[in-house]
Amino acid sequence: MTFNDVLLALLAHLRAENKPIIIGWGVVQKYPEGALEVLLKAGLLVRASAAQSIECHACENHCFMDVITLIHDDPVLTRAFIVCDDVEMQSQMGRVQIPLVQLQQWQTDIKRLSKVIAGLLGLKDKIAFTVNQPVIKLGMLKAAKGRRWVTLNSLDLSLEINQHTVPVDEVLYFEREQLFIDQDAIDDLLNREPLRQGKSYIPLTNKREARKLETQTMYQDWQDAYVQLKKQNITKSNKWCSLQIAKMDIANAKDAETIRKNMVK
């Protein structure tokens, strides 16, 4: 896995969720060395508050459990642990201590991505954000025939310039630990002839609908798998089912908690 692989995965996750996303310690451990620091330096990630729940590895069920943290005046003495909600297992394990480092989390969202892209393009105007904003105006760039707006379509993560679009993941890339945007591709869009107004200009509605259908299909796959798992394992919890689905191809690299929230109709 390279830094660019991590970038592509991060953008895909953000596009699929279409809301702020949290990256946990377990995910970061799969990154290549230095990738987290590079993402933080580029502004694509920032630190988030410590996790309030975590996957327990004390037994084969791998349940998601609430974390109990005992704060001490001396940070070195602060402790975190979970207590199994299964009475039988609880008597065997007692408290399961969790290293504080494993509670670390990082986050990103469309606003942060917008600011990063605007910075790479040299756009200095303040970006206006509203709730559930489908199109974000990043600013205007100078083209051969005048200035053109650059907008970010938040639903499919594409840039629109001069009525032409390009996916963000096709123009953002890392090179020697530095984040760049493909300026040649941007200049090409800036200086193309704009599409004629009217019937020739097809907005991004069709792409958005396609993404929506893909997401709905994925959720339906999770729901079908959940029903089958519950039939075969009646006593197992929803957390257990989501963990099993997370190991399947239909998970599409989504974490168990995301699956749990969407697998029950």
KEFI-239315 format. One line per field, with one value per residue: residue in one letter; z, x, y of N, C-alpha, C in turn. Coordinates in Angstrom, 1 decimal. Each point is the difference from the previous one (the first is absolute). Last residue first. Layout:
residues N
type <- (A,...)
n_zz <- (Z,...)
n_xx <- (X,...)
n_yy <- (Y,...)
ca_zz <- (Z,...)
ca_xx <- (X,...)
ca_yy <- (Y,...)
c_zz <- (Z,...)
c_xx <- (X,...)
c_yy <- (Y,...)
END
This chain:
residues 265
type <- (K,V,M,N,K,R,I,T,E,A,D,K,A,N,A,I,D,M,K,A,I,Q,L,S,C,W,K,N,S,K,T,I,N,Q,K,K,L,Q,V,Y,A,D,Q,W,D,Q,Y,M,T,Q,T,E,L,K,R,A,E,R,K,N,T,L,P,I,Y,S,K,G,Q,R,L,P,E,R,N,L,L,D,D,I,A,D,Q,D,I,F,L,Q,E,R,E,F,Y,L,V,E,D,V,P,V,T,H,Q,N,I,E,L,S,L,D,L,S,N,L,T,V,W,R,R,G,K,A,A,K,L,M,G,L,K,I,V,P,Q,N,V,T,F,A,I,K,D,K,L,G,L,L,G,A,I,V,K,S,L,R,K,I,D,T,Q,W,Q,Q,L,Q,V,L,P,I,Q,V,R,G,M,Q,S,Q,M,E,V,D,D,C,V,I,F,A,R,T,L,V,P,D,D,H,I,L,T,I,V,D,M,F,C,H,N,E,C,A,H,C,E,I,S,Q,A,A,S,A,R,V,L,L,G,A,K,L,L,V,E,L,A,G,E,P,Y,K,Q,V,V,G,W,G,I,I,I,P,K,N,E,A,R,L,H,A,L,L,A,L,L,V,D,N,F,T,M)
n_zz <- (8.7,0.4,-0.7,0.8,4.0,0.7,-2.7,1.2,3.2,-1.2,-4.0,-5.3,-4.5,-3.0,0.7,-1.9,0.0,4.8,4.9,2.6,1.7,4.4,3.6,1.0,2.7,4.7,2.2,1.1,3.0,1.3,0.3,-3.7,-4.3,-4.4,-1.8,-0.4,-3.7,-4.1,-0.4,-1.1,-4.4,-2.7,0.4,-2.1,-4.5,-1.1,0.0,-3.9,-3.5,0.2,-1.4,-4.6,-1.9,0.2,-3.1,-4.1,-0.3,-0.8,-4.3,-2.8,0.5,-1.4,-4.5,-5.3,-4.9,-4.5,-0.7,1.4,-0.8,-1.4,1.3,0.2,-1.4,1.8,3.3,4.7,0.8,-0.3,3.6,3.6,-0.4,0.8,4.5,4.2,5.3,4.9,4.9,2.4,1.1,-3.9,-3.1,-0.5,-1.5,-2.7,-3.6,-0.8,3.5,0.2,-4.4,-4.0,-4.0,-2.7,-0.8,1.7,4.1,4.7,3.2,3.6,3.4,1.2,2.5,0.3,-3.6,-1.2,-3.2,-2.7,-4.1,-3.4,-3.3,-4.6,-4.2,0.5,5.1,5.9,4.6,4.9,4.4,2.9,0.7,0.3,0.1,2.1,5.4,4.9,3.5,-0.7,-1.1,-2.7,-0.5,-1.0,-2.9,-2.7,-3.8,-2.4,-0.6,3.6,3.7,-0.2,1.2,4.5,2.1,-0.5,2.7,4.3,0.4,-0.1,3.6,4.3,4.5,4.2,5.0,4.5,3.6,1.0,3.0,4.6,1.8,2.6,3.2,2.6,4.4,1.5,-1.1,0.7,1.1,-3.4,-3.3,0.8,-0.5,-3.9,-1.7,0.8,0.7,-0.6,0.2,1.3,3.1,2.2,2.0,-1.9,0.2,4.5,2.5,-1.2,-1.9,-2.4,-3.6,-3.3,-4.6,-3.3,-4.1,-4.3,-1.4,-0.9,0.9,2.0,4.3,1.9,-2.5,-1.2,-1.9,1.1,1.7,1.0,-2.1,-0.6,-2.6,-4.2,-4.0,-5.2,-5.8,-4.4,-0.5,-0.5,3.4,1.7,-2.5,0.3,3.8,-0.2,-2.4,1.3,-0.4,-1.7,1.1,2.9,4.4,0.5,0.9,4.5,2.9,-1.7,-2.5,-1.8,-2.7,-2.2,-4.1,-4.0,-1.3,-3.4,-1.4,2.7,-0.3,-3.6,0.3,2.3,-2.3,-2.9,1.9,1.2,-3.4,-1.1,2.4,-0.2,0.4)
n_xx <- (-33.4,5.1,4.7,2.7,2.6,3.6,3.8,3.3,3.0,3.7,3.1,1.4,1.4,-2.6,-3.0,-0.8,2.9,0.9,0.6,-3.0,-3.9,-0.1,-0.6,-4.4,-2.7,0.5,-2.3,-4.6,-0.8,-1.0,-2.6,-1.7,2.2,-1.1,-3.1,1.7,2.8,-2.1,-1.5,3.2,1.4,-2.6,0.6,3.6,-0.4,-2.3,2.4,2.4,-2.4,-0.9,3.4,0.3,-2.9,1.0,3.0,-1.8,-2.2,2.6,1.3,-3.1,-0.5,2.9,-0.9,0.0,-0.4,-1.5,-4.4,0.3,4.2,5.1,5.1,5.1,5.2,5.0,3.5,0.1,1.1,4.5,2.8,0.2,2.8,4.5,1.6,-0.5,1.1,2.4,3.2,4.3,3.3,1.9,-3.6,-5.8,-5.3,-5.2,-3.1,-3.3,-3.4,-3.7,-3.2,-2.3,-3.1,-2.4,-1.8,2.7,1.8,-0.7,1.3,-1.1,-2.2,-4.7,-3.2,1.1,2.0,2.7,2.2,2.0,-0.2,2.0,2.0,2.3,1.8,3.9,0.1,-0.1,-2.8,-3.2,-2.9,-2.2,-5.2,-3.6,-4.7,-3.4,-1.6,-1.8,0.4,3.4,4.5,4.2,5.3,4.1,4.4,4.1,2.5,3.2,0.3,0.5,-2.8,-4.5,-1.0,-0.5,-4.0,-3.7,-0.2,-1.8,-4.6,-2.3,1.8,2.8,3.3,2.2,1.8,1.5,0.5,3.6,3.6,-0.2,-0.5,-2.8,-2.1,-3.9,-2.7,-2.2,-0.2,-3.0,-4.5,-2.5,-2.2,-4.3,-3.5,-0.4,1.1,5.2,3.6,4.6,3.9,4.5,3.1,4.2,4.1,3.2,-1.1,-1.1,-3.5,-3.9,-4.6,-2.6,-3.7,-2.8,-2.9,-3.4,-0.7,-0.6,1.7,1.9,0.4,3.2,2.8,2.1,0.1,-3.5,-1.3,-2.1,-1.9,0.1,4.4,2.7,0.5,2.2,3.6,1.1,1.0,1.1,3.9,5.0,2.6,-1.7,0.7,4.2,0.9,-1.5,2.6,4.2,0.8,-4.1,-4.8,-3.1,-1.2,-3.7,-4.4,-1.3,-1.1,-4.0,-3.3,-4.7,-3.4,-4.3,-3.2,-1.3,1.8,2.7,3.8,3.8,2.8,3.0,4.0,3.6,2.6,3.3,4.1,3.1,2.8,3.8,4.0,1.4,0.3)
n_yy <- (-3.3,-1.6,0.4,4.2,1.2,-3.0,0.5,3.0,-1.4,-2.8,1.7,0.2,-1.6,-2.9,-4.0,-4.4,-3.9,-2.1,0.4,2.6,-2.1,-1.8,2.9,1.4,-2.9,0.3,3.3,-0.6,-4.3,-5.3,-4.2,-2.6,-2.1,-1.5,3.2,4.4,1.1,1.3,4.4,3.3,0.7,2.8,4.6,2.0,1.0,3.9,4.0,1.1,2.0,4.6,2.9,0.8,3.1,4.5,1.8,1.3,4.1,3.8,1.0,2.2,4.8,4.0,3.2,1.6,2.8,0.8,2.1,5.0,3.4,-1.2,-0.9,1.7,0.0,-0.2,0.9,-1.2,-4.6,-1.3,1.0,-3.1,-3.7,0.6,0.2,-3.5,-0.5,-1.7,-1.2,-2.7,-3.5,-2.2,-0.1,-1.0,1.7,1.5,0.3,-3.5,-0.6,3.0,0.2,2.8,3.2,4.7,4.4,3.6,-1.9,-3.3,-4.7,-4.2,-3.5,-1.1,2.6,4.8,3.6,4.7,4.2,4.8,4.1,3.8,4.5,1.9,-1.3,-2.8,-1.3,0.0,-1.0,-0.2,-2.5,-3.3,-2.2,-4.2,-3.5,-2.7,0.7,-0.3,3.6,4.0,3.6,3.1,2.1,3.8,1.5,-0.7,-3.6,-3.0,-4.9,-3.0,1.0,-1.4,-4.4,-1.0,1.1,-2.9,-3.8,0.3,0.0,-4.1,-3.5,-3.1,-2.2,-3.7,-2.6,-3.6,-3.3,-3.2,1.2,-1.0,-5.1,-3.7,-4.5,-3.0,-2.6,-4.2,-5.0,-3.8,1.1,2.0,-2.7,-1.5,3.2,3.7,4.3,2.1,4.0,3.5,4.4,3.7,4.0,3.6,1.8,3.1,4.7,2.7,1.2,-3.4,-3.1,-4.2,-2.4,-3.8,-1.7,-3.3,-3.5,-4.0,-5.1,-4.9,-5.1,-3.3,1.7,3.7,4.4,4.5,5.1,5.0,5.4,4.5,3.0,4.7,4.7,2.2,2.2,0.8,0.0,1.4,3.1,-0.6,-2.1,-4.0,-3.9,-2.0,-2.7,-4.5,-3.2,-2.5,-5.2,-2.9,-2.0,-2.3,1.4,3.0,-1.5,-0.9,3.6,3.2,3.8,2.7,3.9,3.4,0.2,-2.5,-4.7,-1.8,2.5,-0.1,-3.7,-0.1,2.5,-1.9,-3.2,1.5,1.3,-3.3,-1.6,2.6,-0.5,-5.0,-5.8)
ca_zz <- (-0.7,0.4,-0.5,-1.3,-0.1,1.0,-0.5,-1.1,0.6,0.6,1.4,1.0,0.8,-0.7,1.0,-0.2,-1.1,-1.3,-0.6,-0.3,-1.3,-1.0,-0.1,-0.8,-1.4,-0.5,-0.1,-1.3,0.0,-0.2,1.3,0.6,1.3,0.3,-0.1,1.2,1.2,0.0,0.1,1.5,0.7,-0.4,0.7,1.4,0.1,-0.1,1.3,1.0,-0.3,0.4,1.4,0.4,-0.3,1.0,1.2,-0.2,0.2,1.4,0.7,-0.3,0.6,0.6,1.3,0.9,1.3,-0.1,0.0,-0.5,1.0,-0.4,-0.6,0.9,-0.3,-1.0,-1.3,0.0,0.2,-1.1,-1.1,0.3,-0.2,-1.4,-0.6,-1.4,-0.9,-1.1,-0.7,-0.2,1.2,1.0,-0.6,0.8,0.1,1.2,-0.1,-1.2,0.2,0.8,1.4,0.2,1.3,-0.2,-0.4,-1.4,-0.5,-1.2,-0.3,-1.2,0.1,-0.7,0.0,1.3,0.2,0.4,1.0,0.4,1.3,0.1,1.2,1.1,-0.4,-1.2,-1.2,-1.3,-0.6,-1.5,-0.5,0.6,-0.9,0.8,-0.9,-1.0,-1.2,-1.2,0.3,0.5,0.2,0.7,-0.6,1.0,0.5,1.4,0.3,0.2,-1.2,-1.1,0.3,-0.3,-1.5,-0.5,0.4,-0.9,-1.4,0.1,0.3,-1.3,-0.5,-1.2,-0.8,-0.9,-1.3,-0.8,0.0,-0.9,-1.3,-0.3,-0.1,-1.3,-0.1,-1.1,-0.8,0.8,-0.5,-0.5,1.1,0.9,-0.4,0.1,1.4,0.2,0.5,-0.9,0.8,-0.3,0.0,-0.8,-0.5,-0.6,0.8,-0.1,-1.3,-0.7,-0.1,1.2,-0.2,1.3,0.2,1.3,0.7,0.5,1.4,0.3,0.1,-0.4,-0.4,-1.5,-0.3,1.1,-0.6,1.0,-0.2,-0.7,-0.1,1.1,-0.2,0.2,1.4,0.5,1.1,1.3,1.2,-0.3,0.5,-1.2,-0.5,1.0,-0.1,-1.3,0.1,0.9,-0.7,-0.3,1.0,-0.1,-0.8,-1.3,0.1,-0.2,-1.4,-0.7,0.2,1.3,-0.3,1.1,0.3,0.6,1.3,-0.2,1.2,0.3,-1.0,0.1,1.2,-0.2,-0.8,0.9,1.0,-0.7,-0.4,1.2,0.3,-0.9,0.5,-0.1,0.0)
ca_xx <- (-1.0,-1.3,-0.3,-0.7,-0.9,-1.0,-0.8,-0.7,-1.0,-1.1,0.3,-0.6,1.0,0.6,0.3,-1.1,0.3,-0.5,1.0,1.2,-0.3,0.1,1.4,0.7,-0.3,0.6,1.4,0.2,-0.4,1.1,0.4,-1.1,0.6,1.0,-0.6,-0.8,0.8,0.5,-1.2,-0.4,1.0,-0.2,-1.3,0.3,0.8,-0.8,-0.8,0.9,0.2,-1.2,0.0,1.1,-0.5,-1.0,0.7,0.7,-1.0,-0.4,1.1,0.1,-1.1,0.5,0.6,-0.6,0.7,1.4,0.0,-1.2,-1.1,-1.1,-1.1,-1.1,-1.2,-0.9,0.1,-0.2,-1.4,-0.7,0.1,-0.8,-1.4,-0.2,-0.3,0.4,-1.1,-0.1,-1.3,-0.6,-0.6,1.1,1.3,1.2,1.0,0.8,0.9,0.8,1.1,1.1,0.0,1.1,0.3,0.6,-1.0,-0.3,0.6,-0.6,0.1,0.6,1.4,0.8,-0.7,0.2,-1.3,0.1,-0.9,0.4,-0.3,-0.9,0.0,-0.7,-1.1,0.4,0.1,0.1,1.3,0.2,0.6,1.3,0.8,0.8,1.1,0.4,0.3,-0.4,-0.4,-1.3,-0.6,-1.3,-1.0,-0.7,-1.3,0.1,-1.2,0.4,-0.3,0.8,1.4,0.1,0.0,1.3,1.0,-0.2,0.5,1.5,0.5,0.0,-1.3,0.1,-1.2,0.2,-0.8,0.2,-1.2,-1.0,0.3,-0.6,1.0,0.2,0.7,1.0,0.3,0.1,1.0,1.3,0.6,0.4,1.4,0.9,0.3,-0.4,-1.4,-0.8,-0.5,-1.4,-0.3,-1.2,-0.2,-1.3,-0.8,0.6,-0.5,1.2,0.8,0.8,0.9,0.2,1.3,-0.1,1.3,0.3,-0.4,0.3,-1.1,0.5,-1.2,-0.3,-0.5,0.3,0.7,0.7,-0.2,1.1,-0.2,-0.8,-1.1,0.2,0.0,-1.3,-0.3,0.3,-0.5,-1.1,-1.3,-0.7,0.7,-0.2,-1.4,-0.1,0.7,-0.8,-1.2,0.1,0.7,1.5,0.6,0.2,1.1,1.3,0.2,0.2,1.4,0.5,1.0,1.0,0.4,1.3,-0.1,-0.6,-0.8,-1.0,-1.1,-0.7,-0.7,-1.1,-1.0,-0.6,-0.9,-1.2,-0.8,-0.7,-1.1,-1.2,-0.7,0.7,-0.8)
ca_yy <- (0.9,-0.4,-1.4,0.0,1.1,-0.3,-1.1,0.5,0.9,-0.8,-0.5,0.8,0.7,1.1,1.1,1.0,0.9,-0.5,-0.8,0.9,0.6,-1.1,-0.4,1.0,-0.1,-1.2,0.4,0.8,1.4,0.9,0.7,0.7,0.3,-1.0,-1.3,-0.2,-0.3,-1.4,-0.9,0.1,-0.8,-1.4,-0.4,-0.1,-1.2,-1.1,-0.1,-0.5,-1.5,-0.7,-0.1,-0.9,-1.4,-0.3,-0.3,-1.3,-1.1,-0.1,-0.6,-1.4,-0.8,-1.2,0.2,-1.0,0.0,-0.6,-1.4,-0.7,0.0,0.9,-0.7,-0.4,0.7,-0.6,0.6,1.4,0.3,-0.6,1.0,1.2,-0.4,-0.1,1.3,-0.1,-0.1,0.8,-0.1,1.3,0.4,0.3,-0.2,0.3,-1.1,0.1,1.2,0.0,-1.0,0.5,-0.5,-0.9,-0.6,-1.3,-1.0,0.3,1.2,0.5,1.4,0.4,0.5,-0.9,-1.3,-0.7,-0.7,-1.4,-0.4,-1.4,-0.6,-1.1,-0.8,0.5,0.9,0.9,-0.8,0.8,-0.1,0.2,1.3,0.1,0.9,0.9,0.7,-0.9,0.8,-0.9,-1.4,-0.1,-1.3,0.0,-0.9,-0.8,0.5,0.5,0.7,1.4,0.8,-0.5,0.4,1.4,0.2,-0.5,1.0,1.2,-0.4,0.0,1.3,0.7,0.3,0.9,0.3,1.2,0.1,1.2,0.8,-0.6,0.4,1.3,1.0,0.5,1.3,-0.2,1.2,1.2,1.0,-0.6,-0.7,1.0,0.5,-1.1,-0.4,-1.4,0.0,-0.8,-1.1,-0.3,-1.4,-0.2,-1.3,-0.2,-0.9,-1.4,-0.7,-0.4,1.3,0.3,1.1,0.6,0.6,0.7,0.1,1.4,0.3,1.4,0.9,1.3,0.8,-0.1,-1.3,-0.9,-1.2,-0.8,-1.4,-0.7,-1.4,-0.3,-0.9,-1.4,-0.4,0.0,-0.9,0.6,-0.6,-0.9,0.5,0.5,1.2,1.1,0.5,0.7,1.3,0.8,0.5,1.4,0.9,-0.1,1.0,-0.6,-1.0,0.7,0.3,-1.2,-0.4,-0.6,-1.0,-0.2,-1.4,-0.1,0.7,1.4,0.4,-1.0,0.1,1.3,-0.1,-0.9,0.7,1.0,-0.7,-0.5,1.2,0.5,-1.0,0.2,1.1,1.3,1.2)
c_zz <- (1.1,-0.6,0.5,-0.4,-1.2,-0.1,1.0,-0.5,-1.1,0.5,0.5,1.4,1.1,0.9,-0.8,1.0,-0.1,-1.1,-1.4,-0.6,-0.5,-1.4,-1.0,-0.1,-0.9,-1.5,-0.6,-0.2,-1.4,-0.1,-0.2,1.2,0.8,1.4,0.5,0.0,1.2,1.2,0.1,0.2,1.5,0.8,-0.3,0.7,1.5,0.1,-0.1,1.3,1.1,-0.3,0.5,1.6,0.5,-0.2,1.1,1.3,-0.1,0.2,1.5,0.7,-0.2,0.7,0.7,1.4,1.0,1.4,0.0,0.1,-0.6,1.1,-0.3,-0.8,0.9,-0.3,-1.1,-1.4,-0.1,0.1,-1.2,-1.1,0.3,-0.3,-1.5,-0.7,-1.4,-0.7,-1.2,-0.8,-0.1,1.3,1.0,-0.9,0.9,0.1,1.3,-0.1,-1.3,0.1,0.8,1.4,0.0,1.4,-0.3,-0.5,-1.4,-0.4,-1.3,-0.1,-1.4,0.0,-0.7,-0.1,1.1,0.2,0.4,1.1,0.2,1.4,0.0,1.2,1.2,-0.4,-1.2,-1.1,-1.3,-0.4,-1.5,-0.4,0.7,-0.9,0.8,-0.9,-1.1,-1.3,-1.2,0.3,0.5,0.1,0.9,-0.6,1.1,0.5,1.4,0.2,0.2,-1.3,-1.1,0.2,-0.3,-1.5,-0.5,0.3,-0.9,-1.4,-0.1,0.1,-1.3,-0.4,-1.2,-0.8,-0.7,-1.3,-0.9,-0.1,-1.0,-1.5,-0.5,0.0,-1.5,-0.2,-1.1,-0.9,1.0,-0.2,-0.3,1.2,1.0,-0.3,0.1,1.4,0.0,0.5,-0.9,0.9,-0.5,0.0,-0.8,-0.6,-0.5,0.7,-0.1,-1.2,-0.7,-0.3,1.3,-0.1,1.4,0.2,1.3,0.9,0.4,1.3,0.1,0.0,-0.5,-0.5,-1.5,-0.2,1.1,-0.6,1.0,-0.2,-0.9,0.0,1.3,-0.2,0.1,1.5,0.5,1.1,1.2,1.2,-0.4,0.4,-1.2,-0.5,0.9,-0.2,-1.2,0.1,0.8,-0.7,-0.5,1.0,-0.1,-1.0,-1.3,0.1,-0.3,-1.5,-0.9,-0.1,1.3,-0.5,1.1,0.4,0.7,1.3,-0.2,1.2,0.4,-1.0,0.2,1.2,-0.3,-0.8,0.8,0.9,-0.8,-0.4,1.2,0.2,-0.9,0.6,0.0)
c_xx <- (-0.8,-1.0,-1.4,-0.5,-0.9,-1.1,-1.2,-1.0,-0.9,-1.1,-1.3,0.2,-0.7,0.9,0.5,0.2,-1.1,0.4,-0.3,1.1,1.3,-0.1,0.2,1.5,0.7,-0.2,0.8,1.5,0.1,-0.6,1.1,0.4,-1.0,0.6,0.9,-0.8,-0.9,0.8,0.5,-1.1,-0.4,0.9,-0.2,-1.2,0.3,0.7,-0.9,-0.7,1.0,0.2,-1.2,0.0,1.1,-0.5,-1.0,0.8,0.7,-0.9,-0.4,1.1,0.1,-1.1,0.3,0.5,-0.8,0.7,1.3,0.1,-1.2,-1.1,-1.1,-1.1,-1.1,-1.2,-0.7,-0.1,-0.3,-1.5,-0.7,0.0,-0.9,-1.5,-0.2,-0.3,0.5,-1.4,0.0,-1.3,-0.7,-0.6,1.0,1.3,1.2,1.0,0.8,1.0,0.8,1.1,1.2,-0.1,1.2,0.4,0.5,-1.0,-0.5,0.6,-0.7,0.1,0.7,1.5,0.9,-0.5,0.2,-1.4,0.2,-1.0,0.6,-0.2,-1.1,0.0,-0.8,-1.2,0.4,0.2,0.0,1.4,0.1,0.6,1.4,0.8,0.7,1.2,0.5,0.3,-0.4,-0.3,-1.4,-0.6,-1.3,-1.1,-0.6,-1.3,0.0,-1.2,0.4,-0.2,0.9,1.5,0.2,0.1,1.4,1.1,-0.1,0.5,1.5,0.5,0.1,-1.5,0.3,-1.3,0.4,-0.8,0.1,-1.3,-1.0,0.3,-0.6,1.1,0.3,0.7,1.0,0.1,0.1,1.0,1.4,0.7,0.5,1.4,1.0,0.5,-0.6,-1.5,-1.0,-0.4,-1.5,-0.3,-1.4,-0.2,-1.4,-0.8,0.6,-0.4,1.3,0.8,0.8,1.1,0.1,1.4,-0.2,1.3,0.3,-0.5,0.5,-1.1,0.3,-1.2,-0.3,-0.6,0.2,0.6,0.9,-0.3,1.1,-0.4,-0.7,-1.3,0.2,0.1,-1.4,-0.3,0.3,-0.6,-1.2,-1.3,-0.7,0.7,-0.3,-1.4,-0.2,0.5,-0.9,-1.3,0.1,0.6,1.5,0.6,0.3,1.1,1.4,0.3,0.2,1.4,0.6,0.9,1.1,0.3,1.4,-0.3,-0.7,-0.9,-1.1,-1.1,-0.9,-0.9,-1.2,-1.1,-0.7,-1.0,-1.2,-0.9,-0.8,-1.1,-1.2,-0.8,0.9)
c_yy <- (0.7,1.0,-0.4,-1.4,-0.1,1.1,-0.2,-1.0,0.6,1.0,-0.6,-0.7,0.9,0.9,1.2,1.2,1.1,1.1,-0.5,-0.8,0.8,0.6,-1.1,-0.3,1.0,-0.1,-1.2,0.3,0.6,1.4,1.0,0.8,0.8,0.1,-1.1,-1.3,-0.2,-0.3,-1.5,-1.0,-0.1,-0.9,-1.5,-0.5,-0.2,-1.3,-1.2,-0.2,-0.6,-1.5,-0.8,-0.1,-1.0,-1.4,-0.4,-0.3,-1.3,-1.2,-0.1,-0.8,-1.5,-0.9,-1.4,0.2,-0.9,-0.1,-0.7,-1.5,-0.7,-0.1,1.0,-0.7,-0.5,0.9,-0.8,0.6,1.5,0.3,-0.4,1.0,1.2,-0.4,0.0,1.4,0.1,-0.1,1.0,-0.1,1.4,0.6,0.4,-0.3,0.4,-1.2,0.2,1.1,-0.2,-1.0,0.5,-0.5,-1.0,-0.5,-1.4,-1.0,0.2,1.3,0.4,1.5,0.2,0.3,-1.1,-1.5,-1.0,-0.5,-1.5,-0.4,-1.4,-0.4,-1.1,-0.9,0.5,0.9,0.9,-1.0,0.8,0.0,0.0,1.4,0.2,0.9,1.1,0.5,-1.0,0.7,-0.8,-1.4,0.1,-1.4,0.0,-0.8,-1.0,0.6,0.5,0.9,1.4,0.8,-0.5,0.5,1.4,0.2,-0.5,1.0,1.3,-0.3,0.0,1.4,0.8,0.1,0.9,0.1,1.2,-0.1,1.3,0.7,-0.6,0.4,1.3,1.1,0.4,1.4,-0.3,1.2,1.2,1.1,-0.6,-0.6,1.0,0.4,-1.1,-0.5,-1.4,-0.1,-0.8,-1.2,-0.2,-1.5,-0.1,-1.3,-0.2,-1.0,-1.4,-0.8,-0.2,1.3,0.2,1.0,0.6,0.6,0.8,-0.1,1.4,0.4,1.5,1.1,1.3,0.8,0.0,-1.4,-1.0,-1.2,-0.8,-1.4,-0.6,-1.5,-0.3,-0.9,-1.5,-0.4,0.2,-0.9,0.9,-0.7,-0.8,0.6,0.6,1.2,1.1,0.5,0.9,1.4,0.9,0.6,1.4,1.0,-0.3,0.9,-0.7,-1.0,0.6,0.2,-1.3,-0.5,-0.5,-1.1,-0.1,-1.4,-0.1,0.7,1.3,0.5,-0.9,0.1,1.2,-0.1,-0.9,0.8,1.1,-0.6,-0.5,1.2,0.4,-1.0,0.3,1.1,1.3)
END
